[in-house]
């Protein structure tokens, strides 16, 4: 990957110190970063002790390539990379700790051609794994109106889901992020259109979740991950919306293998939000495998 591309994949890790502290890292430990991203959290783990090892997972080939370059000094002795979905991972050994940052990486939002954001005009893509066939364009232009309304309501918690779905179907074909965002904005009431967040925000979240099957994959990961921990090992998960946080909370509450350390989620300090506004909705939960 070129230096320019690597720079574009520079992602600021959120709640980093809280996560590292909560993980209770030990010398010689082996840790799993299930959502590698730009490698920020992995580097903090690796720098905790010179004998610590990390296995990093990501679906995004750009993330893997960027970390191969930016953290090359740790590869292969201390950092092993695996490209794929964390729900499909099969570890060869148990870990002292596991982390997962469920947010979309800043580079995925900022690189226009990825189609995650309506701040740029780009094809409706939203795939974290570019090898998969399903894209946001397929969903927007071919799925039935009722199905669209359902995913907007369930995955985006969008209360105007039916109205928006109807307008999208009537406006087909839609090929770019800007076209979709403008179509949504045009069909909602003025008060909604000029509210605190852009009226397309929840729909874009819902489409991204649907394209990448995020909640189903998270459910699978939450069921498997406790079995990947050594007794006393800890798992920390950072979520960015209520659907994810609810899944984490309920899964751990019902898991006989885990003791929840954080009775309430840890949220970013106002100083961190000032430095990185995308951290504002982050919530960190930590649990420990029962001895």
MARLUMLUM-170519 format. One line per 4 residues: number of its first residue (from 1); their letters; for each residue x, y, z of N, C-alpha, C. Coordinates in steps of 0.05 Angstrom, whole numbers. Example, Ala and Ser with C-alpha at 12.3 -4.5 7.8 and 13.67 -1.06 7.14 Angstrom:
% residues 2
1	AS	264:-114:156:246:-90:156:264:-66:156 ~ 257:-45:142:273:-21:143:258:1:157
This chain:
% residues 291
1	XXXX	17:-24:0:0:0:0:17:25:0 ~ 11:45:-14:26:69:-16:25:85:10 ~ 45:103:14:44:119:38:19:136:39 ~ 10:146:16:-15:162:15:-39:146:25
5	XXXX	-41:121:15:-64:104:24:-62:98:53 ~ -37:93:63:-34:88:91:-42:112:108 ~ -35:136:99:-43:160:113:-73:162:114 ~ -86:155:92:-115:157:92:-128:138:111
9	XXXX	-114:116:118:-126:97:137:-116:102:165 ~ -108:126:171:-100:133:198:-125:137:215 ~ -131:119:233:-155:120:249:-149:125:278 ~ -162:145:290:-158:151:318:-174:132:335
13	XXXX	-161:115:352:-176:96:368:-191:111:391 ~ -215:103:396:-231:117:417:-229:101:443 ~ -233:116:465:-232:104:492:-208:86:495 ~ -185:94:484:-162:76:483:-151:71:510
17	XXXX	-147:92:526:-135:87:553:-154:71:571 ~ -179:77:569:-199:62:585:-199:33:577 ~ -197:28:551:-197:0:542:-172:-15:550 ~ -149:-2:547:-124:-15:555:-123:-20:585
21	XXXX	-132:-1:600:-132:-5:630:-151:-27:637 ~ -175:-27:625:-194:-48:632:-186:-76:623 ~ -169:-77:603:-160:-103:593:-141:-117:612 ~ -128:-101:630:-110:-112:650:-88:-129:636
25	XXXX	-73:-117:618:-53:-131:602:-31:-141:619 ~ -21:-165:614:0:-178:629:24:-184:610 ~ 49:-184:620:72:-191:604:68:-219:592 ~ 76:-223:567:75:-249:555:47:-257:545
29	XXXX	27:-240:549:0:-246:542:-5:-245:512 ~ -25:-260:503:-33:-261:475:-61:-249:473 ~ -64:-228:457:-89:-214:456:-101:-214:427 ~ -127:-214:426:-141:-213:400:-154:-186:396
33	XXXX	-146:-173:374:-160:-149:366:-178:-157:343 ~ -204:-160:349:-223:-171:330:-232:-152:309 ~ -225:-126:312:-232:-105:292:-208:-87:289 ~ -189:-96:274:-162:-83:273:-163:-54:265
37	XXXX	-179:-47:244:-180:-20:234:-152:-9:227 ~ -146:14:237:-119:26:232:-97:16:250 ~ -104:-3:268:-84:-15:286:-77:1:311 ~ -93:22:317:-87:39:340:-88:25:366
41	XXXX	-110:9:370:-112:-6:395:-91:-28:397 ~ -86:-41:375:-66:-62:375:-38:-52:382 ~ -31:-28:372:-5:-17:378:-3:-11:408 ~ -24:0:420:-24:5:449:-20:-20:465
45	XXXX	-32:-42:456:-29:-68:470:0:-77:467 ~ 10:-76:443:38:-85:437:58:-69:452 ~ 53:-43:456:72:-26:470:70:-28:500 ~ 51:-43:511:48:-46:540:71:-61:551
49	XXXX	79:-83:538:102:-99:546:115:-111:522 ~ 142:-114:522:156:-123:498:151:-153:492 ~ 138:-167:510:133:-196:506:104:-201:499 ~ 88:-181:496:59:-184:489:57:-190:459
53	XXXX	37:-207:452:31:-213:424:2:-206:418 ~ -3:-200:393:-30:-193:384:-37:-208:358 ~ -61:-218:357:-72:-227:331:-94:-207:324 ~ -91:-196:300:-110:-176:290:-127:-185:267
57	XXXX	-153:-180:269:-172:-188:249:-186:-164:236 ~ -190:-165:210:-207:-144:197:-217:-155:171 ~ -242:-147:164:-254:-155:138:-243:-139:115 ~ -233:-115:122:-226:-95:102:-197:-99:93
61	XXXX	-193:-105:67:-166:-109:57:-149:-84:60 ~ -161:-61:59:-146:-36:62:-135:-34:90 ~ -150:-42:110:-141:-41:138:-118:-60:142 ~ -120:-84:131:-98:-104:134:-73:-93:121
65	XXXX	-75:-82:97:-52:-72:82:-39:-49:97 ~ -56:-31:108:-46:-8:122:-30:-16:147 ~ -40:-35:162:-27:-45:186:-2:-60:179 ~ -2:-75:158:23:-89:149:45:-69:145
69	XXXX	38:-45:137:58:-24:133:65:-9:159 ~ 44:1:172:48:18:195:59:4:220 ~ 52:-22:223:62:-38:246:80:-60:237 ~ 95:-56:215:112:-77:204:133:-86:224
73	XXXX	142:-68:242:163:-75:261:155:-98:280 ~ 128:-102:283:119:-123:301:113:-149:287 ~ 113:-149:260:105:-172:244:130:-188:236 ~ 131:-214:238:109:-232:247:113:-241:276
77	XXXX	134:-233:289:141:-244:316:119:-238:336 ~ 108:-213:335:90:-205:356:62:-198:346 ~ 59:-194:320:33:-187:309:27:-206:285 ~ 4:-220:287:-5:-237:266:-32:-226:256
81	XXXX	-35:-224:229:-58:-213:217:-75:-234:203 ~ -101:-231:205:-120:-250:193:-142:-234:180 ~ -146:-236:154:-167:-222:141:-192:-239:140 ~ -214:-228:150:-240:-243:150:-259:-231:170
85	XXXX	-282:-243:173:-303:-234:191:-297:-247:219 ~ -298:-230:239:-293:-241:266:-312:-263:275 ~ -335:-264:262:-355:-285:269:-346:-312:258 ~ -327:-312:238:-318:-337:226:-291:-346:236
89	XXXX	-279:-330:254:-252:-336:263:-252:-361:281 ~ -231:-377:277:-227:-402:293:-199:-401:305 ~ -196:-393:330:-169:-390:342:-155:-417:346 ~ -129:-416:345:-113:-440:350:-104:-442:379
93	XXXX	-108:-420:394:-102:-420:423:-120:-400:437 ~ -120:-401:464:-136:-383:479:-121:-356:484 ~ -137:-335:490:-125:-309:493:-128:-299:522 ~ -109:-281:529:-111:-267:555:-131:-244:554
97	XXXX	-137:-236:530:-156:-214:527:-165:-211:498 ~ -189:-199:495:-201:-195:468:-213:-167:468 ~ -209:-153:446:-221:-127:442:-236:-125:416 ~ -257:-109:415:-271:-104:389:-282:-75:390
101	XXXX	-274:-60:370:-284:-33:366:-304:-34:342 ~ -330:-33:348:-350:-38:328:-356:-15:309 ~ -343:7:313:-348:31:296:-336:28:269 ~ -348:43:250:-336:45:223:-311:62:225
105	XXXX	-289:53:214:-264:68:215:-267:94:201 ~ -253:115:211:-254:141:198:-247:140:169 ~ -226:124:161:-220:123:132:-243:112:115 ~ -258:93:126:-281:83:111:-302:105:106
109	XXXX	-304:123:125:-323:145:122:-311:167:104 ~ -285:171:106:-273:194:93:-265:188:64 ~ -260:162:57:-254:156:29:-279:154:13 ~ -283:173:-5:-308:176:-19:-317:151:-33
113	XXXX	-298:137:-46:-306:114:-62:-317:90:-46 ~ -315:91:-20:-326:70:-3:-357:72:-1 ~ -367:95:-5:-396:99:-5:-410:97:22 ~ -395:101:44:-407:99:71:-420:125:79
117	XXXX	-411:147:67:-420:174:77:-433:190:55 ~ -452:207:62:-464:225:43:-450:252:42 ~ -427:254:55:-412:279:53:-397:281:27 ~ -395:258:13:-382:257:-13:-401:244:-33
121	XXXX	-400:251:-58:-415:237:-79:-399:213:-87 ~ -411:189:-83:-397:164:-89:-418:143:-95 ~ -410:121:-108:-428:99:-113:-438:88:-87 ~ -463:78:-87:-475:66:-63:-463:38:-59
125	XXXX	-442:38:-43:-427:13:-38:-431:3:-10 ~ -415:13:9:-417:8:38:-406:-20:46 ~ -392:-34:28:-382:-60:35:-356:-57:51 ~ -355:-71:74:-330:-72:89:-311:-92:76
129	XXXX	-322:-113:64:-307:-132:49:-314:-129:19 ~ -295:-118:4:-301:-111:-24:-305:-135:-41 ~ -300:-159:-31:-303:-183:-48:-332:-194:-47 ~ -348:-184:-28:-376:-193:-27:-392:-180:-49
133	XXXX	-415:-193:-57:-431:-183:-79:-451:-162:-71 ~ -463:-165:-48:-485:-147:-40:-474:-119:-34 ~ -485:-98:-46:-478:-70:-41:-503:-55:-33 ~ -499:-31:-24:-522:-13:-17:-539:-7:-41
137	XXXX	-526:-5:-65:-541:0:-89:-561:-22:-95 ~ -553:-47:-90:-572:-69:-94:-596:-67:-76 ~ -591:-61:-51:-613:-59:-32:-631:-36:-39 ~ -620:-12:-44:-636:12:-50:-652:9:-75
141	XXXX	-641:-4:-96:-654:-4:-122:-670:-30:-128 ~ -667:-50:-111:-680:-76:-118:-697:-88:-95 ~ -692:-81:-71:-708:-93:-49:-735:-80:-48 ~ -755:-96:-38:-782:-87:-37:-786:-64:-17
145	XXXX	-806:-48:-22:-811:-25:-4:-815:-33:25 ~ -830:-54:29:-835:-63:56:-810:-72:70 ~ -792:-85:56:-767:-94:67:-749:-70:74 ~ -748:-51:56:-733:-26:61:-743:-13:87
149	XXXX	-768:-10:89:-780:3:113:-773:-12:138 ~ -773:-38:136:-766:-55:159:-737:-51:168 ~ -718:-51:149:-690:-48:158:-685:-19:167 ~ -698:1:155:-695:28:165:-704:31:193
153	XXXX	-727:18:199:-738:20:226:-722:4:247 ~ -714:-21:239:-701:-39:258:-671:-32:261 ~ -658:-27:239:-629:-22:240:-621:7:244 ~ -639:25:235:-634:53:237:-651:67:258
157	XXXX	-670:53:269:-689:64:289:-701:90:277 ~ -708:89:252:-718:112:237:-749:111:238 ~ -761:131:251:-790:131:255:-805:138:230 ~ -792:150:210:-805:156:184:-797:135:163
161	XXXX	-792:111:172:-782:90:154:-800:85:131 ~ -826:84:135:-845:77:113:-845:100:92 ~ -846:124:101:-847:147:83:-821:148:66 ~ -799:143:79:-773:144:65:-771:121:45
165	XXXX	-779:97:53:-778:74:35:-795:79:11 ~ -819:90:15:-837:96:-8:-824:115:-27 ~ -811:136:-17:-799:156:-34:-775:145:-49 ~ -760:127:-36:-737:115:-50:-747:98:-73
169	XXXX	-767:82:-69:-778:64:-90:-788:81:-113 ~ -801:103:-107:-811:121:-128:-789:136:-143 ~ -766:138:-131:-744:154:-143:-723:136:-157 ~ -727:111:-157:-707:93:-170:-704:99:-199
173	XXXX	-680:95:-210:-656:85:-196:-640:107:-183 ~ -628:101:-160:-610:119:-146:-582:107:-147 ~ -563:122:-155:-536:111:-160:-515:122:-141 ~ -519:145:-130:-498:157:-113:-508:163:-85
177	XXXX	-489:166:-67:-496:173:-39:-510:199:-37 ~ -502:219:-53:-515:245:-52:-544:243:-62 ~ -548:228:-83:-576:225:-94:-594:213:-73 ~ -584:193:-59:-600:180:-38:-605:199:-15
181	XXXX	-585:213:-6:-588:232:16:-608:254:9 ~ -606:264:-15:-625:286:-24:-653:275:-26 ~ -656:251:-36:-683:238:-38:-696:236:-10 ~ -680:228:9:-690:225:37:-698:252:48
185	XXXX	-680:272:45:-685:298:56:-710:311:44 ~ -715:305:18:-737:318:4:-764:308:14 ~ -765:285:26:-791:273:33:-798:275:63 ~ -781:288:79:-787:290:107:-796:318:114
189	XXXX	-811:322:136:-820:349:144:-797:368:149 ~ -801:394:144:-779:414:148:-766:412:175 ~ -781:408:196:-770:407:223:-751:383:225 ~ -757:361:212:-741:337:212:-716:342:194
193	XXXX	-720:356:172:-699:361:152:-677:378:164 ~ -684:397:181:-664:415:192:-659:410:222 ~ -661:385:230:-657:377:258:-627:375:264 ~ -622:363:287:-594:361:298:-576:344:280
197	XXXX	-588:323:268:-573:306:250:-586:306:223 ~ -570:300:203:-581:299:175:-602:277:174 ~ -625:282:160:-646:262:159:-638:236:146 ~ -616:235:132:-607:210:119:-589:193:138
201	XXXX	-581:204:161:-562:190:178:-571:162:186 ~ -595:160:195:-605:134:205:-608:114:183 ~ -617:123:160:-620:105:136:-593:95:127 ~ -573:112:127:-546:103:119:-535:83:139
205	XXXX	-540:87:165:-532:68:185:-546:41:180 ~ -572:42:175:-587:17:170:-577:2:145 ~ -571:17:124:-561:4:100:-534:-8:104 ~ -516:6:119:-490:-6:125:-492:-31:141
209	XXXX	-510:-31:161:-514:-55:177:-524:-78:160 ~ -543:-72:142:-555:-93:125:-534:-104:105 ~ -519:-86:92:-499:-94:72:-479:-113:85 ~ -470:-107:109:-449:-122:122:-459:-143:142
213	XXXX	-486:-145:144:-497:-165:162:-486:-162:190 ~ -483:-137:199:-467:-131:223:-479:-143:249 ~ -505:-141:253:-516:-150:278:-516:-180:280 ~ -521:-194:258:-520:-223:259:-491:-232:265
217	XXXX	-472:-219:252:-444:-226:257:-436:-220:286 ~ -445:-198:296:-439:-191:324:-451:-212:343 ~ -476:-220:338:-488:-241:355:-471:-266:356 ~ -461:-275:332:-445:-299:330:-419:-295:346
221	XXXX	-406:-272:342:-381:-266:356:-385:-266:386 ~ -407:-254:396:-412:-252:424:-416:-280:437 ~ -427:-298:421:-431:-325:431:-404:-341:433 ~ -387:-336:413:-362:-351:411:-339:-340:428
225	XXXX	-337:-313:430:-314:-301:441:-308:-309:470 ~ -328:-313:488:-321:-321:515:-306:-348:516 ~ -311:-365:497:-297:-391:496:-268:-388:487 ~ -261:-365:475:-234:-361:465:-216:-349:487
229	XXXX	-227:-342:510:-212:-330:532:-201:-351:551 ~ -177:-346:562:-167:-362:584:-183:-353:609 ~ -184:-371:629:-197:-363:655:-184:-337:666 ~ -200:-318:673:-189:-292:683:-184:-272:661
233	XXXX	-186:-281:636:-182:-263:613:-205:-244:610 ~ -199:-221:598:-220:-200:596:-226:-194:567 ~ -251:-185:563:-260:-177:536:-272:-148:539 ~ -264:-131:521:-274:-104:520:-286:-97:493
237	XXXX	-310:-87:492:-323:-81:467:-333:-52:467 ~ -326:-38:446:-335:-10:443:-357:-10:421 ~ -380:0:429:-402:2:410:-409:31:405 ~ -424:36:383:-430:63:375:-459:70:372
241	XXXX	-477:50:375:-505:56:374:-520:36:392 ~ -544:42:398:-559:27:419:-563:-2:411 ~ -566:-8:385:-570:-36:376:-547:-53:384 ~ -522:-44:379:-498:-59:386:-495:-61:416
245	XXXX	-498:-38:430:-494:-38:459:-514:-57:473 ~ -539:-57:463:-559:-75:474:-552:-104:471 ~ -541:-111:447:-533:-139:442:-511:-147:461 ~ -491:-129:464:-469:-135:482:-478:-139:511
249	XXXX	-494:-120:520:-505:-121:547:-520:-146:553 ~ -539:-153:536:-556:-176:541:-541:-202:537 ~ -522:-203:518:-507:-228:514:-490:-234:538 ~ -477:-213:549:-459:-218:572:-476:-224:597
253	XXXX	-499:-211:600:-516:-216:623:-524:-246:624 ~ -529:-257:601:-538:-285:599:-516:-305:596 ~ -491:-297:596:-468:-315:592:-457:-325:618 ~ -458:-351:622:-449:-362:648:-418:-362:650
257	XXXX	-404:-357:628:-375:-357:628:-363:-330:636 ~ -380:-309:636:-369:-282:640:-381:-268:665 ~ -364:-252:677:-372:-234:698:-369:-205:688 ~ -390:-190:688:-388:-163:677:-373:-145:697
261	XXXX	-353:-131:687:-337:-113:703:-350:-85:704 ~ -360:-76:681:-372:-49:679:-402:-52:682 ~ -412:-44:705:-441:-46:710:-456:-25:692 ~ -443:-3:687:-452:17:667:-430:21:647
265	XXXX	-437:26:622:-416:30:602:-399:54:607 ~ -373:52:600:-355:75:602:-358:92:577 ~ -361:118:580:-364:136:558:-340:155:556 ~ -335:167:533:-312:184:530:-313:209:547
269	XXXX	-290:218:556:-288:244:570:-293:267:551 ~ -305:288:560:-310:311:542:-285:320:526 ~ -262:318:539:-237:326:526:-232:309:501 ~ -237:282:503:-233:265:480:-253:272:458
273	XXXX	-278:278:465:-298:285:445:-290:311:431 ~ -278:330:446:-269:355:433:-248:349:412 ~ -230:330:419:-208:323:400:-217:305:378 ~ -237:288:383:-247:269:363:-277:267:365
277	XXXX	-292:285:352:-321:285:354:-335:259:348 ~ -322:241:332:-334:215:326:-335:197:350 ~ -321:205:371:-322:188:396:-347:193:413 ~ -363:213:406:-384:222:424:-405:200:431
281	XXXX	-409:181:413:-430:161:418:-418:134:427 ~ -392:134:432:-379:108:439:-386:100:468 ~ -389:74:471:-393:62:498:-376:37:500 ~ -362:35:522:-344:12:527:-355:-5:550
285	XXXX	-357:-31:544:-364:-50:565:-342:-71:567 ~ -336:-80:592:-315:-99:597:-325:-121:614 ~ -317:-146:607:-325:-169:623:-300:-187:626 ~ -302:-205:646:-279:-223:652:-289:-252:653
289	XXX	-273:-270:641:-281:-298:642:-278:-309:671 ~ -298:-322:680:-298:-332:707:-277:-354:710 ~ -262:-352:733:-240:-371:738:-251:-399:743
